[in-house]
Amino acid sequence: MFVEWDELNVIAIILATLLYMVYGGIYYSVRLGGDKYPEKKPLEMAGPMKYIVSVIVAFISSFVVAVLVQATSAESITEGSLVGLMIGFIISLVYLKNRLFGLMTHRSFLIAIGDHLVIFTLLGALHGLI
């Protein structure tokens, strides 16, 4: 299980970054669109910095998924999806721990794990396909 750094598909990394950004835009517009409290939330970052950080997170996530898909020799959409699903599952375990210690509501927990399971499966599928 070695990573061939020069064989990482830069086009796939960029496309997956864009996929993550589009998914996030849709997800947060639907998730926050029906918000009963339009004022700024107490923990929300102000200004454009949250969007800059979101793009950076999307790129890092895409890059990490690309490395793991390449390292596991996943060469199909199914294998890539499975790698992405496993990443989403591991992230969900972190959310489970946070939920168990009361750091998030049950509803927020379900939304967060659903979000991560879907997006990382999609990222893995894209990297496995391209």
PATIKOL-442630 format. One record per residue: x, y, z of N, C-alpha, C in turn; residue number from 1. Coordinates in nm, 2 decimals. Each point is the difference from the previous one (the first is absolute). Layout:
      nxx      nyy      nzz     caxx     cayy     cazz      cxx      cyy      czz   num
        X        Y        Z        X        Y        Z        X        Y        Z   NUM
...
% end
This chain:
      nxx      nyy      nzz     caxx     cayy     cazz      cxx      cyy      czz   num
     0.08    -0.12     0.00    -0.08     0.12     0.00     0.09     0.12     0.00     1
     0.05     0.04    -0.12     0.08     0.12    -0.01    -0.07     0.10    -0.09     2
     0.03     0.12     0.03    -0.06     0.11    -0.08     0.10     0.05    -0.10     3
    -0.04     0.00    -0.13     0.08     0.05    -0.11    -0.04     0.15    -0.02     4
     0.08     0.09     0.07    -0.04     0.14     0.00    -0.01     0.06    -0.14     5
     0.08    -0.04    -0.09     0.00     0.05    -0.13    -0.12    -0.05    -0.09     6
    -0.06    -0.11     0.05    -0.12    -0.05    -0.07    -0.13     0.04     0.05     7
     0.00     0.09     0.10    -0.13     0.06     0.04    -0.06     0.08    -0.11     8
    -0.13    -0.02    -0.02    -0.07     0.07    -0.11    -0.05     0.14     0.04     9
     0.08     0.10    -0.04    -0.03     0.14     0.04    -0.14     0.04    -0.05    10
    -0.04    -0.04    -0.12    -0.13     0.03    -0.05    -0.11    -0.05     0.09    11
     0.02    -0.13     0.04    -0.10    -0.06     0.09    -0.01     0.08     0.14    12
     0.12     0.04     0.05     0.00     0.07     0.12    -0.07     0.13    -0.01    13
     0.02     0.07    -0.11    -0.07     0.13    -0.02    -0.15    -0.02    -0.02    14
    -0.04    -0.10    -0.08    -0.14    -0.03    -0.02    -0.07    -0.04     0.13    15
     0.07    -0.08     0.08    -0.06    -0.04     0.13    -0.01     0.11     0.09    16
     0.10     0.10     0.00    -0.01     0.12     0.08    -0.12     0.08    -0.04    17
    -0.03     0.01    -0.14    -0.11     0.07    -0.04    -0.13    -0.07     0.03    18
     0.00    -0.13     0.00    -0.12    -0.08     0.04    -0.03     0.02     0.14    19
     0.10     0.00     0.09    -0.02     0.03     0.14    -0.05     0.14     0.02    20
     0.05     0.10    -0.07    -0.05     0.13     0.01    -0.15     0.02    -0.04    21
    -0.03    -0.07    -0.11    -0.14     0.01    -0.05    -0.09    -0.08     0.10    22
     0.04    -0.11     0.04    -0.08    -0.08     0.10    -0.02     0.08     0.13    23
     0.11     0.07     0.04    -0.01     0.08     0.12    -0.10     0.12    -0.02    24
     0.01     0.06    -0.11    -0.09     0.11    -0.03    -0.14    -0.04     0.00    25
    -0.03    -0.12    -0.06    -0.14    -0.05     0.00    -0.04    -0.04     0.14    26
     0.09    -0.07     0.06    -0.03    -0.05     0.14    -0.03     0.11     0.09    27
     0.08     0.10     0.01    -0.02     0.11     0.09    -0.11     0.09    -0.04    28
    -0.03     0.01    -0.13    -0.12     0.09    -0.03    -0.13    -0.07     0.04    29
     0.00    -0.13    -0.02    -0.12    -0.08     0.04     0.00    -0.01     0.16    30
     0.11    -0.03     0.06     0.01    -0.01     0.14    -0.04     0.13     0.08    31
     0.05     0.11    -0.05    -0.01     0.12     0.07    -0.12     0.09    -0.06    32
    -0.05    -0.04    -0.12    -0.10     0.08    -0.06    -0.13     0.02     0.08    33
    -0.04    -0.10     0.07    -0.12     0.01     0.08     0.03     0.04     0.15    34
     0.11     0.06     0.02     0.04     0.04     0.13    -0.10     0.10     0.06    35
    -0.04    -0.03     0.13    -0.10     0.09     0.07     0.07     0.12     0.05    36
     0.13     0.00     0.02     0.07     0.11     0.06     0.10     0.05    -0.11    37
    -0.04     0.10    -0.07     0.09     0.05    -0.11     0.12     0.08     0.05    38
     0.00     0.04     0.13     0.12     0.07     0.04     0.12    -0.09     0.01    39
     0.12     0.06     0.01     0.12    -0.08     0.01     0.00    -0.09     0.12    40
     0.05    -0.12    -0.02     0.00    -0.10     0.11     0.13     0.03     0.09    41
    -0.01    -0.03     0.13     0.11     0.04     0.09     0.14    -0.05    -0.04    42
     0.01    -0.12    -0.06     0.12    -0.06    -0.03     0.04     0.01    -0.15    43
    -0.08     0.06    -0.07     0.02     0.02    -0.15     0.11     0.10    -0.02    44
     0.09    -0.03    -0.09     0.11     0.09    -0.04    -0.06     0.11    -0.09    45
     0.04     0.12     0.03    -0.05     0.12    -0.08     0.08     0.02    -0.12    46
    -0.06     0.06    -0.10     0.07     0.04    -0.12     0.03    -0.11    -0.10    47
     0.08     0.03    -0.10     0.03    -0.09    -0.10     0.10    -0.11     0.04    48
     0.06     0.01     0.12     0.10    -0.10     0.04    -0.05    -0.14     0.00    49
    -0.13    -0.02     0.04    -0.06    -0.13     0.00     0.00    -0.07    -0.14    50
    -0.02     0.08    -0.10     0.00    -0.05    -0.14     0.14    -0.04    -0.04    51
     0.10     0.08     0.04     0.14    -0.03    -0.04     0.04    -0.13     0.07    52
    -0.03    -0.01     0.13     0.03    -0.13     0.07    -0.07    -0.12    -0.06    53
    -0.13     0.02    -0.04    -0.07    -0.11    -0.06     0.06    -0.05    -0.13    54
     0.05     0.09    -0.08     0.07    -0.04    -0.12     0.13    -0.08     0.03    55
     0.07     0.05     0.10     0.13    -0.07     0.05    -0.04    -0.14     0.05    56
    -0.10    -0.01     0.08    -0.04    -0.13     0.05    -0.05    -0.09    -0.11    57
    -0.07     0.05    -0.10    -0.04    -0.08    -0.12     0.12    -0.05    -0.07    58
     0.10     0.08    -0.02     0.12    -0.04    -0.07     0.08    -0.10     0.08    59
     0.02     0.02     0.13     0.07    -0.10     0.08    -0.07    -0.13     0.00    60
    -0.13     0.00     0.02    -0.08    -0.12     0.00     0.01    -0.08    -0.13    61
    -0.01     0.08    -0.11     0.02    -0.07    -0.13     0.14    -0.06    -0.02    62
     0.10     0.07     0.04     0.14    -0.05    -0.01     0.02    -0.12     0.09    63
    -0.06     0.00     0.12     0.02    -0.12     0.09    -0.08    -0.12    -0.06    64
    -0.12     0.02    -0.05    -0.07    -0.11    -0.06     0.08    -0.05    -0.13    65
     0.05     0.09    -0.08     0.08    -0.04    -0.11     0.12    -0.09     0.04    66
     0.07     0.04     0.11     0.11    -0.08     0.05    -0.04    -0.14     0.04    67
    -0.11     0.00     0.08    -0.05    -0.13     0.05    -0.05    -0.09    -0.11    68
    -0.07     0.06    -0.10    -0.05    -0.08    -0.11     0.12    -0.06    -0.08    69
     0.10     0.08    -0.02     0.12    -0.04    -0.07     0.08    -0.10     0.08    70
     0.01     0.02     0.13     0.07    -0.09     0.09    -0.06    -0.14     0.01    71
    -0.13     0.00    -0.01    -0.07    -0.13     0.01    -0.02    -0.07    -0.14    72
     0.05     0.07    -0.10    -0.01    -0.06    -0.14    -0.14    -0.01    -0.04    73
    -0.09     0.08     0.05    -0.14     0.00    -0.05    -0.01     0.06    -0.14    74
    -0.05    -0.08    -0.09     0.01     0.04    -0.14    -0.14     0.00    -0.07    75
    -0.11     0.00     0.08    -0.13     0.01    -0.05    -0.09     0.09     0.08    76
    -0.11     0.03    -0.05    -0.09     0.09     0.07    -0.05    -0.07     0.13    77
    -0.02    -0.13     0.00    -0.04    -0.08     0.11     0.11     0.00     0.11    78
     0.12    -0.03    -0.04     0.11    -0.01     0.10     0.02     0.14     0.06    79
     0.00     0.10    -0.09     0.02     0.14     0.05    -0.11     0.04     0.10    80
    -0.12    -0.04    -0.03    -0.12     0.03     0.09     0.02    -0.06     0.13    81
     0.05    -0.13     0.00     0.02    -0.07     0.12     0.11     0.07     0.09    82
     0.10     0.04    -0.06     0.11     0.08     0.07    -0.06     0.12     0.06    83
    -0.08     0.08    -0.08    -0.06     0.12     0.05    -0.10    -0.03     0.11    84
    -0.08    -0.10    -0.01    -0.09    -0.04     0.10     0.07    -0.03     0.14    85
     0.11    -0.07    -0.02     0.08    -0.03     0.13     0.05     0.12     0.06    86
     0.05     0.10    -0.08     0.04     0.13     0.06    -0.11     0.07     0.07    87
    -0.12     0.00    -0.07    -0.12     0.06     0.06    -0.04    -0.07     0.13    88
     0.02    -0.13     0.00    -0.03    -0.08     0.13     0.09     0.04     0.11    89
     0.13     0.01    -0.03     0.09     0.04     0.11    -0.03     0.14     0.05    90
    -0.03     0.09    -0.09    -0.04     0.13     0.05    -0.12     0.00     0.08    91
    -0.10    -0.09    -0.03    -0.12    -0.01     0.07     0.03    -0.06     0.14    92
     0.10    -0.08     0.02     0.04    -0.05     0.13     0.04     0.12     0.09    93
     0.07     0.10    -0.05     0.04     0.11     0.08    -0.13     0.08     0.04    94
    -0.09     0.01    -0.09    -0.13     0.07     0.03    -0.08    -0.08     0.11    95
     0.01    -0.13    -0.01    -0.07    -0.09     0.10     0.06     0.03     0.14    96
     0.13     0.01     0.01     0.07     0.03     0.13    -0.05     0.14     0.05    97
     0.00     0.10    -0.09    -0.05     0.13     0.04    -0.15    -0.01     0.05    98
    -0.08    -0.07    -0.07    -0.14    -0.02     0.04    -0.01    -0.07     0.14    99
     0.08    -0.10     0.02    -0.01    -0.07     0.13     0.04     0.09     0.12   100
     0.09     0.10    -0.03     0.04     0.09     0.11    -0.08     0.12     0.00   101
    -0.11     0.01    -0.08    -0.10     0.11     0.01     0.05     0.12    -0.07   102
     0.10    -0.01    -0.09     0.05     0.12    -0.07    -0.08     0.04    -0.12   103
    -0.10    -0.08    -0.04    -0.09     0.03    -0.11    -0.13    -0.07     0.02   104
    -0.11     0.06    -0.06    -0.13    -0.06     0.02    -0.01    -0.13    -0.09   105
    -0.10    -0.08     0.03    -0.02    -0.12    -0.08    -0.03     0.04    -0.15   106
    -0.08     0.10    -0.02    -0.04     0.05    -0.14     0.13     0.04    -0.07   107
     0.08     0.08     0.06     0.13     0.05    -0.06     0.09    -0.12    -0.03   108
     0.00    -0.10     0.09     0.08    -0.12    -0.02    -0.04    -0.07    -0.13   109
    -0.13    -0.02    -0.01    -0.05    -0.07    -0.12     0.03     0.07    -0.13   110
    -0.02     0.13     0.01     0.03     0.09    -0.12     0.14    -0.01    -0.04   111
     0.09     0.01     0.10     0.14     0.01    -0.02     0.05    -0.14    -0.06   112
    -0.04    -0.11     0.06     0.05    -0.13    -0.06    -0.06    -0.02    -0.14   113
    -0.12     0.04    -0.02    -0.06    -0.02    -0.13     0.08     0.08    -0.11   114
     0.03     0.12     0.04     0.07     0.09    -0.09     0.14    -0.06    -0.03   115
     0.07    -0.05     0.10     0.13    -0.05    -0.03     0.00    -0.13    -0.07   116
    -0.09    -0.09     0.03    -0.01    -0.13    -0.07    -0.03     0.03    -0.15   117
    -0.09     0.09    -0.03    -0.03     0.03    -0.14     0.12     0.06    -0.07   118
     0.05     0.11     0.05     0.11     0.07    -0.08     0.12    -0.08    -0.01   119
     0.04    -0.07     0.10     0.13    -0.08    -0.02    -0.02    -0.12    -0.09   120
    -0.12    -0.06     0.00    -0.03    -0.10    -0.10     0.00     0.05    -0.14   121
    -0.05     0.12    -0.02     0.00     0.07    -0.13     0.15     0.03    -0.04   122
     0.07     0.05     0.09     0.14     0.03    -0.03     0.08    -0.12    -0.04   123
    -0.02    -0.11     0.08     0.07    -0.13    -0.03    -0.04    -0.05    -0.13   124
    -0.13     0.01    -0.04    -0.05    -0.05    -0.13     0.06     0.08    -0.11   125
     0.01     0.13     0.02     0.06     0.08    -0.11     0.15    -0.03    -0.02   126
     0.07    -0.02     0.11     0.14    -0.04    -0.01     0.02    -0.14    -0.05   127
    -0.09    -0.09     0.03     0.01    -0.13    -0.05    -0.03    -0.01    -0.15   128
    -0.09     0.09    -0.04    -0.04     0.01    -0.14     0.10     0.06    -0.10   129
     0.07     0.11     0.05     0.09     0.07    -0.08     0.14    -0.05     0.01   130
% end
